[in-house]
Amino acid sequence: MKMQREHLAVIAPVRPMFDECRHGDGDALATALARCVADDLRSALDQRGEAKLALSGGTTPLRFLQALSREALEWSRVQVLPVDERWLPPLHRRSNERLLREHLLQNAAATANLLSLFRPVATPECALQAVLTQVALRGLPLDVAVLGMGVDGHFASLFPDLPRRDIGLQAGGRAPVLAVRSSAAPEPRMSLTLSAIFTAPSLYLHIEGDTKRRVLEAAIEDPRSRLPIRAFMAQAPVPPRVFWCPDVAAARGNDSAAGERSASDALRSTGAA
Ligand SMILES: O=C(O)[C@H](O)[C@@H](O)[C@H](O)[C@H](O)COP(=O)(O)O
């Protein structure tokens, strides 16, 4: 994979980057990120009369989504889509669609339009062509993409054991959506690929805790790293803006032993452990 070294040079001074992107705690981080994303959406609405926003699931985004839902803008002209979906019914507690409906599509953002990556069929593979067509026609190009990251260095549902890295983790990958099965995920997934995520001129990475910081630092500093987040940071057409706060997660107990194990596996895989 060709690494854009000049780009890494931009973000490579990692510790200063973490000084710049550091926010006191999860609440301050969520508010700051919501304001930046809302400004990006307003710019897109001013320029084109529409805006397209891709958001991650998981636990980190909750306060961010709630803060974003309170931002005043023309939400009825905003298309929101998950960067990935667990292959579960939209009412399931682990559904990312449910997360967005419950935490973003409320308050000012109640009128936003949600593009689902889920279809009521048995597997993501069965729905892939339909979802791919809809994402290509209605979801892209994005204006803003906000990614999270697992302690194993995954983002979206692009995990370290992804078999089709050429499609999922190459900027020039031939498909915007991929059906994913991974030993790291309890259910099959549908995920945007880097080629779809990179259509956004505004890229954000939203992470909390020192464990994720160490994984990200190691991935940025090691050109041999095969962690998915390395593929994102190294190929991004614009420098991703990292929003990070220190170990709030540890205080909440999110940096669990399992999380530490995955992180040390990830660090070992980059030779940084
Ligand atoms: O569907 C998902 O789970 C997300 O899209 C995923 O990529 C998430 O961003 C990371 O797993 C981090 O999750 P946490 O915020 O819960 O650590």
The ligand as an SDF file (V2000), in Angstrom:
LIG
                    3D

 17 16  0  0  0  0  0  0  0  0999 V2000
  -20.3080   -0.1160   15.1310 O   0  0  0  0  0  0  0  0  0  0  0  0
  -19.3510    0.2350   15.8240 C   0  0  0  0  0  0  0  0  0  0  0  0
  -19.0370   -0.3040   16.9190 O   0  0  0  0  0  0  0  0  0  0  0  0
  -18.5170    1.4340   15.4240 C   0  0  0  0  0  0  0  0  0  0  0  0
  -18.7840    1.9640   14.2420 O   0  0  0  0  0  0  0  0  0  0  0  0
  -17.0880    1.0950   15.6900 C   0  0  0  0  0  0  0  0  0  0  0  0
  -16.1970    1.2770   14.6530 O   0  0  0  0  0  0  0  0  0  0  0  0
  -16.7080    1.9490   16.8870 C   0  0  0  0  0  0  0  0  0  0  0  0
  -16.4300    3.2790   16.4520 O   0  0  0  0  0  0  0  0  0  0  0  0
  -15.5140    1.3890   17.5900 C   0  0  0  0  0  0  0  0  0  0  0  0
  -15.7670    0.0120   17.8510 O   0  0  0  0  0  0  0  0  0  0  0  0
  -15.2720    2.1280   18.9200 C   0  0  0  0  0  0  0  0  0  0  0  0
  -16.3660    1.8400   19.7650 O   0  0  0  0  0  0  0  0  0  0  0  0
  -16.4360    2.5110   21.2470 P   0  0  0  0  0  0  0  0  0  0  0  0
  -16.7220    3.9550   21.0350 O   0  0  0  0  0  0  0  0  0  0  0  0
  -17.5900    1.7810   21.9060 O   0  0  0  0  0  0  0  0  0  0  0  0
  -15.1000    2.2540   21.9160 O   0  0  0  0  0  0  0  0  0  0  0  0
  1  2  2  0
  2  3  1  0
  2  4  1  0
  4  5  1  0
  4  6  1  0
  6  7  1  0
  6  8  1  0
  8  9  1  0
  8 10  1  0
 10 11  1  0
 10 12  1  0
 12 13  1  0
 13 14  1  0
 14 15  2  0
 14 16  1  0
 14 17  1  0
M  END
$$$$
